[in-house]
Protein backbone atom coordinates (compact mmCIF):
# COMPACT_ATOMS: atom_id res chain seq x y z
CA UNK A 1 0.00 0.00 0.00
CA UNK A 2 2.81 2.40 0.96
CA UNK A 3 4.54 1.66 -2.34
CA UNK A 4 1.36 2.55 -4.26
CA UNK A 5 1.01 5.83 -2.32
CA UNK A 6 4.65 6.71 -3.10
CA UNK A 7 4.02 6.12 -6.82
CA UNK A 8 0.95 8.39 -6.74
CA UNK A 9 2.89 11.15 -4.98
CA UNK A 10 5.67 10.95 -7.57
CA UNK A 11 3.09 11.06 -10.37
CA UNK A 12 1.44 14.14 -8.78
CA UNK A 13 4.83 15.90 -8.59
CA UNK A 14 5.48 15.24 -12.28
CA UNK A 15 1.96 16.51 -13.23
CA UNK A 16 2.48 19.64 -11.11
CA UNK A 17 5.87 20.31 -12.74
CA UNK A 18 4.36 20.07 -16.21
CA UNK A 19 1.11 21.98 -15.65
CA UNK A 20 1.52 24.01 -12.50
CA UNK A 21 5.14 25.17 -12.26
CA UNK A 22 6.07 28.79 -12.85
CA UNK A 23 8.16 27.90 -15.92
CA UNK A 24 6.38 25.46 -18.20
CA UNK A 25 8.31 22.40 -19.28
CA UNK A 26 8.43 22.51 -23.07
CA UNK A 27 9.19 18.86 -23.65
CA UNK A 28 11.36 16.09 -22.30
CA UNK A 29 14.12 17.22 -24.63
CA UNK A 30 14.75 20.84 -23.73
CA UNK A 31 15.98 22.77 -20.72
CA UNK A 32 13.46 25.26 -19.24
CA UNK A 33 16.31 27.75 -18.96
CA UNK A 34 19.07 28.58 -21.41
CA UNK A 35 21.96 26.17 -20.73
CA UNK A 36 24.70 28.72 -21.50
CA UNK A 37 24.53 32.43 -22.28
CA UNK A 38 27.77 32.31 -24.31
CA UNK A 39 26.57 29.56 -26.69
CA UNK A 40 24.14 30.03 -29.54
CA UNK A 41 23.39 26.60 -31.01
CA UNK A 42 21.38 24.05 -29.00
CA UNK A 43 20.75 20.86 -30.96
CA UNK A 44 18.52 18.72 -28.69
CA UNK A 45 17.69 16.46 -31.65
CA UNK A 46 21.39 15.67 -32.30
CA UNK A 47 21.16 16.13 -36.09
CA UNK A 48 23.97 18.66 -36.68
CA UNK A 49 27.60 17.67 -36.95
CA UNK A 50 30.10 19.12 -34.51
CA UNK A 51 31.72 21.44 -37.05
CA UNK A 52 28.40 23.09 -37.94
CA UNK A 53 27.49 23.59 -34.27
CA UNK A 54 30.86 25.22 -33.73
CA UNK A 55 30.41 27.46 -36.80
CA UNK A 56 26.94 28.59 -35.69
CA UNK A 57 28.38 29.40 -32.25
CA UNK A 58 31.13 31.45 -33.91
CA UNK A 59 28.61 33.30 -36.07
CA UNK A 60 26.39 33.88 -33.03
CA UNK A 61 29.29 35.40 -31.11
CA UNK A 62 30.12 37.59 -34.12
CA UNK A 63 26.52 38.87 -34.30
CA UNK A 64 26.66 39.68 -30.59
CA UNK A 65 30.02 41.45 -30.77
CA UNK A 66 29.34 43.34 -34.00
CA UNK A 67 25.62 44.17 -33.86
CA UNK A 68 24.60 43.53 -30.23
CA UNK A 69 22.15 40.81 -31.34
CA UNK A 70 21.59 37.62 -29.33
CA UNK A 71 21.10 34.98 -32.06
CA UNK A 72 20.04 31.48 -30.98
CA UNK A 73 19.33 28.26 -32.89
CA UNK A 74 17.29 25.52 -31.17
CA UNK A 75 16.42 22.15 -32.72
CA UNK A 76 13.99 19.89 -30.83
CA UNK A 77 12.90 16.36 -31.73
CA UNK A 78 9.23 17.20 -31.16
CA UNK A 79 6.80 19.88 -29.96
CA UNK A 80 4.92 17.24 -27.95
CA UNK A 81 1.61 18.32 -29.46
CA UNK A 82 2.03 22.01 -28.75
CA UNK A 83 1.58 24.86 -31.24
CA UNK A 84 4.94 26.07 -32.54
CA UNK A 85 4.01 29.77 -32.24
CA UNK A 86 3.17 29.40 -28.55
CA UNK A 87 6.13 27.09 -27.97
CA UNK A 88 8.63 29.48 -29.58
CA UNK A 89 7.35 32.59 -27.80
CA UNK A 90 7.46 30.82 -24.43
CA UNK A 91 10.96 29.47 -25.05
CA UNK A 92 12.10 32.93 -26.12
CA UNK A 93 10.85 34.50 -22.88
CA UNK A 94 11.91 31.71 -20.49
CA UNK A 95 15.40 31.64 -21.98
CA UNK A 96 15.38 35.47 -21.91
CA UNK A 97 16.91 35.63 -25.37
CA UNK A 98 18.20 39.15 -25.88
CA UNK A 99 18.65 39.93 -22.18
CA UNK A 100 22.41 40.26 -22.68
CA UNK A 101 21.93 43.09 -25.23
CA UNK A 102 21.31 46.80 -24.69
CA UNK A 103 17.65 46.27 -25.57
CA UNK A 104 15.57 43.20 -26.25
CA UNK A 105 17.44 42.26 -29.38
CA UNK A 106 17.06 38.54 -29.63
CA UNK A 107 16.67 36.31 -32.70
CA UNK A 108 15.59 32.67 -32.40
CA UNK A 109 15.37 30.00 -35.07
CA UNK A 110 13.40 27.00 -33.78
CA UNK A 111 13.12 23.79 -35.79
CA UNK A 112 10.83 20.94 -34.70
CA UNK A 113 12.03 17.76 -36.37
CA UNK A 114 9.02 15.47 -35.98
CA UNK A 115 6.50 18.11 -37.06
CA UNK A 116 8.93 19.46 -39.70
CA UNK A 117 8.16 23.05 -38.79
CA UNK A 118 10.41 26.09 -38.58
CA UNK A 119 9.75 29.36 -36.79
CA UNK A 120 11.85 32.52 -36.49
CA UNK A 121 11.05 34.59 -33.39
CA UNK A 122 12.16 38.22 -33.23
CA UNK A 123 12.80 40.29 -30.10
CA UNK A 124 10.73 43.42 -29.47
CA UNK A 125 13.51 45.85 -30.33
CA UNK A 126 14.28 44.16 -33.66
CA UNK A 127 10.72 43.98 -35.01
CA UNK A 128 11.19 47.11 -37.15
CA UNK A 129 14.36 45.55 -38.65
CA UNK A 130 13.16 41.97 -39.07
CA UNK A 131 9.49 42.50 -39.95
CA UNK A 132 6.92 39.68 -40.14
CA UNK A 133 6.97 39.95 -43.94
CA UNK A 134 10.76 39.66 -44.09
CA UNK A 135 10.89 36.78 -41.59
CA UNK A 136 8.24 34.83 -43.50
CA UNK A 137 10.26 35.29 -46.67
CA UNK A 138 13.45 34.00 -45.00
CA UNK A 139 11.63 30.98 -43.60
CA UNK A 140 10.05 30.17 -46.95
CA UNK A 141 12.84 31.06 -49.39
CA UNK A 142 15.93 30.18 -47.35
CA UNK A 143 15.43 27.76 -44.48
CA UNK A 144 12.60 25.71 -46.02
CA UNK A 145 14.35 25.30 -49.37
CA UNK A 146 17.69 24.28 -47.88
CA UNK A 147 16.07 21.86 -45.45
CA UNK A 148 14.20 20.28 -48.35
CA UNK A 149 17.61 19.87 -49.97
CA UNK A 150 18.78 18.20 -46.72
CA UNK A 151 21.42 20.90 -46.35
CA UNK A 152 21.59 22.01 -42.71
CA UNK A 153 24.82 23.92 -43.19
CA UNK A 154 23.71 26.12 -46.08
CA UNK A 155 20.31 26.60 -44.42
CA UNK A 156 21.74 28.17 -41.28
CA UNK A 157 24.79 29.95 -42.69
CA UNK A 158 22.91 31.44 -45.67
CA UNK A 159 20.21 32.65 -43.29
CA UNK A 160 22.77 34.32 -41.02
CA UNK A 161 24.35 35.96 -44.06
CA UNK A 162 20.92 37.21 -45.13
CA UNK A 163 20.35 38.66 -41.64
CA UNK A 164 23.64 40.55 -41.88
CA UNK A 165 22.71 41.94 -45.31
CA UNK A 166 19.40 43.09 -43.86
CA UNK A 167 21.18 44.87 -40.99
CA UNK A 168 23.45 46.72 -43.44
CA UNK A 169 20.52 47.73 -45.62
CA UNK A 170 18.69 49.18 -42.64
CA UNK A 171 21.88 50.93 -41.52
CA UNK A 172 22.11 52.62 -44.92
CA UNK A 173 18.56 53.88 -44.33
CA UNK A 174 19.59 55.45 -41.03
CA UNK A 175 18.61 52.63 -38.65
CA UNK A 176 21.62 51.42 -36.65
CA UNK A 177 20.67 48.24 -34.82
CA UNK A 178 23.55 48.74 -32.38
CA UNK A 179 21.96 51.91 -31.03
CA UNK A 180 18.52 50.38 -30.43
CA UNK A 181 17.62 49.95 -26.75
CA UNK A 182 14.46 49.50 -24.67
CA UNK A 183 13.26 52.57 -22.81
CA UNK A 184 10.58 50.73 -20.85
CA UNK A 185 10.64 47.45 -18.99
CA UNK A 186 8.34 44.76 -20.36
CA UNK A 187 7.62 41.26 -19.14
CA UNK A 188 8.16 39.43 -22.41
CA UNK A 189 11.14 39.46 -24.75
CA UNK A 190 9.21 38.99 -27.99
CA UNK A 191 5.76 39.65 -29.36
CA UNK A 192 4.99 36.11 -30.49
CA UNK A 193 2.73 35.47 -33.50
CA UNK A 194 4.40 36.04 -36.88
CA UNK A 195 5.15 33.45 -39.53
CA UNK A 196 5.69 29.71 -39.32
CA UNK A 197 6.69 27.38 -42.13
CA UNK A 198 6.30 23.66 -42.77
CA UNK A 199 9.06 21.81 -44.64
CA UNK A 200 9.54 18.31 -46.02
CA UNK A 201 13.11 17.39 -45.15
CA UNK A 202 15.00 16.05 -48.17
CA UNK A 203 12.02 16.45 -50.51
CA UNK A 204 14.13 18.00 -53.31
CA UNK A 205 16.39 14.94 -53.32
CA UNK A 206 13.40 12.67 -53.89
CA UNK A 207 11.76 14.83 -56.56
CA UNK A 208 12.95 15.16 -60.17
CA UNK A 209 14.05 18.74 -60.91
CA UNK A 210 11.64 20.83 -63.00
CA UNK A 211 12.28 20.73 -66.74
CA UNK A 212 13.36 23.99 -68.35
CA UNK A 213 11.52 24.77 -71.57
CA UNK A 214 13.37 24.78 -74.86
CA UNK A 215 12.64 28.49 -75.25
CA UNK A 216 14.30 29.28 -71.93
CA UNK A 217 17.22 26.99 -72.75
CA UNK A 218 17.78 28.94 -75.93
CA UNK A 219 17.47 32.27 -74.13
CA UNK A 220 19.92 31.25 -71.39
CA UNK A 221 22.53 29.86 -73.77
CA UNK A 222 26.17 30.93 -74.18
CA UNK A 223 26.33 34.57 -75.26
CA UNK A 224 28.31 36.52 -77.93
CA UNK A 225 29.80 38.96 -75.37
CA UNK A 226 30.69 38.76 -71.67
CA UNK A 227 28.34 41.64 -70.85
CA UNK A 228 25.39 39.81 -72.38
CA UNK A 229 26.30 36.69 -70.40
CA UNK A 230 26.28 38.76 -67.21
CA UNK A 231 22.91 40.32 -68.06
CA UNK A 232 21.42 36.91 -68.77
CA UNK A 233 22.71 35.66 -65.45
CA UNK A 234 21.05 38.57 -63.63
CA UNK A 235 17.78 37.61 -65.33
CA UNK A 236 18.39 33.98 -64.37
CA UNK A 237 18.52 35.11 -60.72
CA UNK A 238 15.61 37.55 -60.95
CA UNK A 239 13.36 34.95 -62.61
CA UNK A 240 14.31 32.42 -59.91
CA UNK A 241 15.51 29.74 -62.31
CA UNK A 242 17.27 26.94 -60.42
CA UNK A 243 18.55 25.09 -63.50
CA UNK A 244 22.35 25.37 -63.73
CA UNK A 245 22.67 22.85 -66.56
CA UNK A 246 21.93 25.65 -69.04
CA UNK A 247 24.61 26.61 -71.57
CA UNK A 248 24.87 30.02 -69.90
CA UNK A 249 27.23 28.21 -67.50
CA UNK A 250 30.55 26.59 -68.35
CA UNK A 251 31.13 22.89 -67.76
CA UNK A 252 32.95 23.41 -64.45
CA UNK A 253 29.99 25.39 -63.14
CA UNK A 254 27.53 22.69 -64.19
CA UNK A 255 29.59 20.13 -62.31
CA UNK A 256 29.89 22.44 -59.28
CA UNK A 257 26.11 22.80 -58.94
CA UNK A 258 25.62 19.07 -58.76
CA UNK A 259 26.89 19.41 -55.19
CA UNK A 260 26.21 23.07 -54.35
CA UNK A 261 22.73 24.15 -53.24
CA UNK A 262 21.09 27.54 -53.70
CA UNK A 263 17.71 28.99 -52.78
CA UNK A 264 15.06 31.37 -54.06
CA UNK A 265 16.05 33.89 -51.43
CA UNK A 266 19.68 33.91 -52.50
CA UNK A 267 18.88 34.31 -56.18
CA UNK A 268 16.38 37.09 -55.58
CA UNK A 269 18.76 38.88 -53.17
CA UNK A 270 21.62 38.72 -55.68
CA UNK A 271 19.47 40.21 -58.47
CA UNK A 272 18.17 42.98 -56.20
CA UNK A 273 21.63 43.81 -54.91
CA UNK A 274 23.12 44.43 -58.37
CA UNK A 275 20.08 46.05 -59.98
CA UNK A 276 20.78 49.58 -61.18
CA UNK A 277 24.37 49.66 -59.86
CA UNK A 278 26.99 50.87 -62.42
CA UNK A 279 29.38 48.10 -63.43
CA UNK A 280 32.48 47.69 -65.56
CA UNK A 281 33.47 44.91 -67.96
CA UNK A 282 37.10 43.94 -68.53
CA UNK A 283 38.25 41.35 -71.02
CA UNK A 284 41.53 39.86 -72.18
CA UNK A 285 41.63 36.82 -74.42
CA UNK A 286 39.08 34.27 -73.28
CA UNK A 287 38.72 35.67 -69.77
CA UNK A 288 36.44 38.50 -68.61
CA UNK A 289 35.23 40.06 -65.37
CA UNK A 290 32.26 42.22 -64.42
CA UNK A 291 32.69 44.25 -61.25
CA UNK A 292 31.25 47.30 -59.52
CA UNK A 293 34.00 49.95 -59.11
CA UNK A 294 33.87 52.33 -56.18
CA UNK A 295 36.57 54.62 -54.74
CA UNK A 296 35.65 53.31 -51.29
CA UNK A 297 37.05 49.73 -51.15
CA UNK A 298 34.60 48.70 -48.42
CA UNK A 299 31.59 49.76 -50.49
CA UNK A 300 33.11 48.10 -53.55
CA UNK A 301 33.56 44.88 -51.58
CA UNK A 302 29.81 44.75 -50.93
CA UNK A 303 29.27 43.60 -54.52
CA UNK A 304 30.39 40.39 -56.24
CA UNK A 305 33.07 40.10 -58.89
CA UNK A 306 31.65 38.02 -61.75
CA UNK A 307 33.97 35.78 -63.74
CA UNK A 308 33.15 34.83 -67.33
CA UNK A 309 34.96 32.46 -69.71
CA UNK A 310 34.82 32.17 -73.48
CA UNK A 311 34.55 28.59 -74.67
CA UNK A 312 33.83 27.11 -78.08
CA UNK A 313 30.13 27.69 -77.29
CA UNK A 314 30.51 31.40 -76.50
CA UNK A 315 30.77 33.43 -73.29
CA UNK A 316 29.69 31.46 -70.22
CA UNK A 317 29.48 32.28 -66.51
CA UNK A 318 32.30 30.72 -64.49
CA UNK A 319 30.66 30.47 -61.07
CA UNK A 320 32.94 27.55 -60.21
CA UNK A 321 36.01 29.82 -60.34
CA UNK A 322 34.11 32.43 -58.32
CA UNK A 323 33.48 29.87 -55.58
CA UNK A 324 37.15 28.91 -55.52
CA UNK A 325 38.70 32.36 -55.63
CA UNK A 326 36.21 34.55 -53.80
CA UNK A 327 34.82 34.28 -50.30
CA UNK A 328 31.48 35.83 -49.37
CA UNK A 329 31.77 36.61 -45.67
CA UNK A 330 28.97 38.61 -44.09
CA UNK A 331 28.24 41.21 -46.74
CA UNK A 332 31.76 41.52 -48.14
CA UNK A 333 33.50 39.80 -51.04
CA UNK A 334 37.05 38.74 -50.17
CA UNK A 335 39.66 37.26 -52.47
CA UNK A 336 40.63 33.95 -50.91
CA UNK A 337 44.32 34.78 -50.42
CA UNK A 338 47.42 36.03 -52.19
CA UNK A 339 47.81 32.64 -53.88
CA UNK A 340 44.75 32.99 -56.10
CA UNK A 341 46.20 32.05 -59.46
CA UNK A 342 43.30 31.76 -61.82
CA UNK A 343 43.62 33.96 -64.93
CA UNK A 344 41.05 36.56 -63.92
CA UNK A 345 43.62 38.12 -61.58
CA UNK A 346 45.45 39.49 -64.62
CA UNK A 347 42.53 41.80 -65.40
CA UNK A 348 43.09 43.70 -62.14
CA UNK A 349 46.88 43.67 -61.89
CA UNK A 350 47.57 47.03 -63.56
CA UNK A 351 45.50 49.29 -61.30
CA UNK A 352 44.29 47.28 -58.31
CA UNK A 353 45.81 45.52 -55.33
CA UNK A 354 44.36 43.83 -52.22
CA UNK A 355 43.93 45.35 -48.79
CA UNK A 356 46.01 42.98 -46.60
CA UNK A 357 43.73 42.64 -43.58
CA UNK A 358 40.54 42.11 -45.62
CA UNK A 359 41.72 40.87 -49.04
CA UNK A 360 39.34 43.24 -50.83
CA UNK A 361 40.16 45.09 -54.05
CA UNK A 362 41.45 48.67 -53.73
CA UNK A 363 42.88 50.97 -56.37
CA UNK A 364 46.65 51.43 -56.31
CA UNK A 365 46.30 55.22 -56.67
CA UNK A 366 44.09 55.53 -53.58
CA UNK A 367 45.31 56.91 -50.24
CA UNK A 368 44.40 53.70 -48.40
CA UNK A 369 47.34 52.62 -46.26
CA UNK A 370 48.37 49.78 -43.99
CA UNK A 371 50.46 49.07 -40.94
CA UNK A 372 50.81 45.51 -42.26
CA UNK A 373 49.51 43.74 -39.16
CA UNK A 374 47.15 40.85 -38.45
CA UNK A 375 46.16 39.07 -35.25
CA UNK A 376 48.11 35.97 -34.31
CA UNK A 377 46.04 32.93 -33.42
CA UNK A 378 46.04 31.24 -30.04
CA UNK A 379 48.95 28.93 -29.44
CA UNK A 380 51.42 31.08 -31.36
CA UNK A 381 52.46 33.15 -28.34
CA UNK A 382 52.69 33.12 -24.55
CA UNK A 383 49.05 33.41 -23.35
CA UNK A 384 50.20 35.07 -20.12
CA UNK A 385 51.65 38.07 -21.96
CA UNK A 386 49.48 41.21 -21.96
CA UNK A 387 48.12 43.05 -25.00
CA UNK A 388 47.32 41.85 -28.51
CA UNK A 389 49.85 39.74 -30.40
CA UNK A 390 50.38 40.51 -34.08
CA UNK A 391 52.01 39.13 -37.20
CA UNK A 392 53.32 41.20 -40.13
CA UNK A 393 52.18 40.57 -43.71
CA UNK A 394 55.53 41.06 -45.44
CA UNK A 395 59.19 41.50 -44.53
CA UNK A 396 59.20 44.84 -46.38
CA UNK A 397 56.38 46.19 -44.20
CA UNK A 398 58.17 44.91 -41.10
CA UNK A 399 61.29 46.88 -42.06
CA UNK A 400 59.36 50.09 -42.78
CA UNK A 401 57.18 50.04 -39.66
CA UNK A 402 59.65 48.46 -37.24
CA UNK A 403 57.03 45.90 -36.15
CA UNK A 404 57.89 42.20 -36.05
CA UNK A 405 56.05 38.90 -35.96
CA UNK A 406 55.11 38.02 -32.39
CA UNK A 407 55.11 41.59 -31.06
CA UNK A 408 52.42 42.31 -28.48
CA UNK A 409 50.83 45.76 -28.66
CA UNK A 410 50.16 46.91 -25.09
CA UNK A 411 49.52 50.63 -25.67
CA UNK A 412 48.40 52.88 -28.56
CA UNK A 413 48.68 56.67 -28.23
CA UNK A 414 48.41 56.35 -24.46
CA UNK A 415 45.44 53.94 -24.51
CA UNK A 416 46.11 50.63 -22.76
CA UNK A 417 45.44 47.59 -24.94
CA UNK A 418 43.77 44.79 -22.98
CA UNK A 419 43.87 41.13 -23.83
CA UNK A 420 41.08 39.55 -25.86
CA UNK A 421 38.34 41.07 -27.98
CA UNK A 422 38.31 44.45 -26.26
CA UNK A 423 42.00 44.89 -27.05
CA UNK A 424 41.51 43.67 -30.62
CA UNK A 425 38.75 46.23 -31.16
CA UNK A 426 41.09 49.02 -30.00
CA UNK A 427 43.85 47.79 -32.32
CA UNK A 428 41.37 47.64 -35.20
CA UNK A 429 40.16 51.17 -34.52
CA UNK A 430 43.67 52.69 -34.75
CA UNK A 431 45.67 50.29 -36.95
CA UNK A 432 43.24 48.41 -39.24
CA UNK A 433 40.09 50.42 -39.94
CA UNK A 434 40.13 53.34 -42.40
CA UNK A 435 43.91 53.64 -42.38
CA UNK A 436 45.39 56.29 -44.69
CA UNK A 437 48.95 56.51 -45.98
CA UNK A 438 50.99 58.65 -43.56
CA UNK A 439 48.83 58.01 -40.46
CA UNK A 440 51.06 57.94 -37.38
CA UNK A 441 50.68 56.32 -33.95
CA UNK A 442 52.86 55.86 -30.89
CA UNK A 443 52.93 52.22 -29.81
CA UNK A 444 54.27 50.50 -26.74
CA UNK A 445 55.39 47.01 -27.76
CA UNK A 446 56.32 43.95 -25.73
CA UNK A 447 59.05 42.06 -27.59
CA UNK A 448 61.01 39.18 -26.05
CA UNK A 449 60.04 40.36 -22.57
CA UNK A 450 61.21 43.94 -23.18
CA UNK A 451 59.00 47.01 -23.65
CA UNK A 452 59.78 49.12 -26.72
CA UNK A 453 58.34 52.45 -27.88
CA UNK A 454 57.74 52.70 -31.65
CA UNK A 455 56.43 55.60 -33.71
CA UNK A 456 54.82 53.84 -36.68
CA UNK A 457 53.65 55.31 -39.97
CA UNK A 458 51.09 53.75 -42.33
CA UNK A 459 52.59 52.59 -45.63
CA UNK A 460 51.17 52.35 -49.16
CA UNK A 461 49.53 49.00 -49.84
CA UNK A 462 51.91 46.35 -51.21
CA UNK A 463 51.27 44.96 -54.69
CA UNK A 464 49.37 41.79 -53.85
CA UNK A 465 49.70 40.51 -57.43
CA UNK A 466 53.42 41.16 -57.87
CA UNK A 467 54.31 37.47 -57.70
CA UNK A 468 52.10 36.77 -60.73
CA UNK A 469 54.01 39.19 -62.96
CA UNK A 470 56.75 36.66 -63.56
CA UNK A 471 54.32 35.05 -66.02
CA UNK A 472 54.68 38.07 -68.29
CA UNK A 473 58.48 38.30 -68.33
CA UNK A 474 59.62 36.20 -71.27
CA UNK A 475 61.43 34.03 -72.07
CA UNK A 476 60.63 32.01 -68.97
CA UNK A 477 60.13 28.44 -67.76
CA UNK A 478 56.57 27.17 -67.61
CA UNK A 479 54.31 24.15 -67.13
CA UNK A 480 51.24 25.68 -68.79
CA UNK A 481 48.65 25.59 -66.01
CA UNK A 482 46.30 27.79 -64.03
CA UNK A 483 45.46 26.52 -60.56
CA UNK A 484 42.97 27.36 -57.80
CA UNK A 485 41.82 26.19 -54.40
CA UNK A 486 39.78 23.01 -54.04
CA UNK A 487 36.13 23.25 -52.96
CA UNK A 488 34.69 21.75 -49.77
CA UNK A 489 33.25 18.84 -51.75
CA UNK A 490 36.61 18.08 -53.39
CA UNK A 491 38.33 18.19 -50.00
CA UNK A 492 36.08 15.39 -48.79
CA UNK A 493 37.60 13.13 -51.45
CA UNK A 494 41.15 14.47 -51.27
CA UNK A 495 42.68 16.19 -48.26
CA UNK A 496 44.56 18.66 -50.37
CA UNK A 497 43.98 22.21 -51.57
CA UNK A 498 45.10 22.65 -55.17
CA UNK A 499 43.18 21.91 -58.38
CA UNK A 500 44.00 22.45 -62.07
CA UNK A 501 41.72 25.22 -63.32
CA UNK A 502 42.96 25.28 -66.92
CA UNK A 503 45.69 23.80 -69.13
CA UNK A 504 47.28 25.81 -71.96
CA UNK A 505 47.11 24.27 -75.45
CA UNK A 506 50.37 22.63 -76.59
CA UNK A 507 51.93 23.22 -73.16
CA UNK A 508 54.15 20.75 -71.24
CA UNK A 509 51.16 20.03 -68.94
CA UNK A 510 48.90 19.16 -71.88
CA UNK A 511 51.59 16.94 -73.43
CA UNK A 512 51.88 15.10 -70.09
CA UNK A 513 48.14 14.41 -70.01
CA UNK A 514 47.11 16.85 -67.26
CA UNK A 515 43.45 17.96 -67.51
CA UNK A 516 41.14 20.65 -66.15
CA UNK A 517 39.68 19.61 -62.82
CA UNK A 518 42.57 17.33 -61.81
CA UNK A 519 43.24 17.59 -58.06
CA UNK A 520 46.92 17.49 -57.12
CA UNK A 521 47.47 14.84 -54.44
CA UNK A 522 51.26 14.91 -54.44
CA UNK A 523 53.93 17.17 -55.89
CA UNK A 524 57.42 15.70 -56.31
CA UNK A 525 58.33 14.54 -52.80
CA UNK A 526 55.42 16.21 -51.02
CA UNK A 527 52.54 13.80 -50.53
CA UNK A 528 49.97 15.75 -48.54
CA UNK A 529 48.48 19.22 -48.03
CA UNK A 530 49.38 20.59 -51.47
CA UNK A 531 48.57 24.32 -51.65
CA UNK A 532 48.61 26.73 -54.58
CA UNK A 533 51.63 28.40 -52.98
CA UNK A 534 53.61 25.15 -53.35
CA UNK A 535 53.31 25.49 -57.15
CA UNK A 536 54.61 29.07 -56.99
CA UNK A 537 57.64 28.06 -54.93
CA UNK A 538 58.38 25.21 -57.34
CA UNK A 539 58.22 27.51 -60.38
CA UNK A 540 60.64 30.00 -58.85
CA UNK A 541 63.42 27.38 -58.99
CA UNK A 542 62.37 25.38 -62.05
CA UNK A 543 64.73 25.02 -65.01
CA UNK A 544 64.08 23.81 -68.58
CA UNK A 545 64.12 20.01 -68.82
CA UNK A 546 63.40 19.42 -65.14
CA UNK A 547 60.70 16.90 -64.32
CA UNK A 548 57.71 17.68 -62.13
CA UNK A 549 56.02 14.54 -60.81
CA UNK A 550 52.41 14.66 -59.71
CA UNK A 551 49.75 12.25 -58.59
CA UNK A 552 46.31 13.66 -59.42
CA UNK A 553 42.74 12.66 -58.64
CA UNK A 554 40.52 12.79 -61.74
CA UNK A 555 36.71 12.82 -61.61
CA UNK A 556 36.99 12.40 -57.82
CA UNK A 557 37.86 8.70 -58.26
CA UNK A 558 40.86 7.89 -60.49
CA UNK A 559 44.47 8.34 -59.24
CA UNK A 560 46.80 9.10 -62.13
CA UNK A 561 50.58 9.57 -62.23
CA UNK A 562 51.71 12.58 -64.27
CA UNK A 563 55.25 13.65 -65.19
CA UNK A 564 55.64 17.11 -66.71
CA UNK A 565 58.89 18.23 -68.31
CA UNK A 566 59.33 21.98 -67.87
CA UNK A 567 60.04 24.02 -71.01
CA UNK A 568 61.17 27.51 -71.89
CA UNK A 569 58.50 29.64 -73.57
CA UNK A 570 57.84 33.12 -74.88
CA UNK A 571 54.10 32.77 -74.20
CA UNK A 572 52.63 34.94 -71.47
CA UNK A 573 50.00 34.03 -68.92
CA UNK A 574 49.97 30.42 -67.77
CA UNK A 575 52.31 29.10 -65.07
Secondary structure, DSSP 8 states (H G I E B T S, - for coil): -HHHHHHHHHHHHHHHHHHTSSS----TTS-SS-S-TT--EEETT--S-HHHHHHHHHHHHHHHHHH--EEEEEEES--TT--HHHHHHHHHHHTTTTTTSSSS-EEEEEEETTTTEEEEEEBGGGTTTS-HHHHHHHIIIIIHHHHHTT-HHHHHHHHHHHHHHHHHHHHHTT--GGG---SS--S-SB------EE--TTHHHHS------HHHHHHTS-BSSHHHHHHHHHHHHHTT-----STTB-HHHHHHTTT----HHHHHHHHHHHTT---EEEEETTEEEEE---SSHHHHTTS--EEEEEETTEEEE-HHHHHHHEEEETTEEEE--TT--SGGGGGTTTTEEE-TTT--EEETTS-BEE--EEE--TTSS-TTS-SEEEEES-HHHHHHH---TT-EEEEETTEE--SHHHHHHHHIIIIITT-BTT-EEEEEEEETTEEEEEEEE-EE---TTGGGGGGGSSSEEE--EEEE---HHHHHH-S---EEEEE-TTSHHHHTT--TT-EEEEETTB-S---HHHHHHHHHH--TT-EEEEEEEETTTEEEEEEEE-EEE---S--
